[in-house]
């Protein structure tokens, strides 16, 4: 009798853990030796794409990872600046001593980042905060808005369900949660390509798939959540 009384609470706790994990999704990660990339070990659920209050984005993942965003500069201070994407997302970009600045393809200084300029910020993304390793001031009239219906993002609206559609080619080997999180030049190139095609959201990680293509994870918008970039850093599809 005592054994039965003890087993019942344990079973209830175990059931609660399973329900909690299924409701929110879990992504584990292991880091390689010498600061190597983290590898995802399980998939996230649909809840991992649920936007959070204030227009940001929430997803189950291992932690801050390489990504970025593009938008119009608002306030500027010595240590940071803000930008607003074409889909209305508010992003804070932190400057650090190692941040590099470009205007188009030419090197410049932090003073080139001014209110009203369109800026691409690349670096470590943590929600709506990007610690920039590279800031690129865009030429007037360039990226920042999508005009083609096939590439238009669906902005986040509180209470609105996520849009479910596919555009272009989705790698046959892709399954959500698989692949290896990457950083550095590869992540920057994949992020830049994805944001050029689908500006408006915030890239919070780049994953290399088993076939060599990349899945660029996009938050803060209702669509697209996944942008697929090939080995030549060309966008091939989105969902």
TAPE-V507877 format. One record per helix or strand. SS is the DSSP state (helix for helix, strand for strand). FROM is the first residue (numbers start at 0). LEN is the number of residues. If there is no record, write none. Layout:
SS&FROM&LEN ; SS&FROM&LEN
//
This chain:
helix&1&23 ; strand&28&3 ; strand&37&3 ; helix&45&4 ; strand&64&12 ; strand&79&5 ; strand&89&5 ; strand&99&4 ; strand&105&3 ; helix&109&3 ; strand&117&9 ; strand&128&9 ; helix&148&3 ; strand&153&2 ; strand&166&2 ; strand&179&2 ; helix&183&14 ; strand&201&7 ; strand&213&6 ; strand&220&3 ; strand&225&4 ; strand&234&4
//
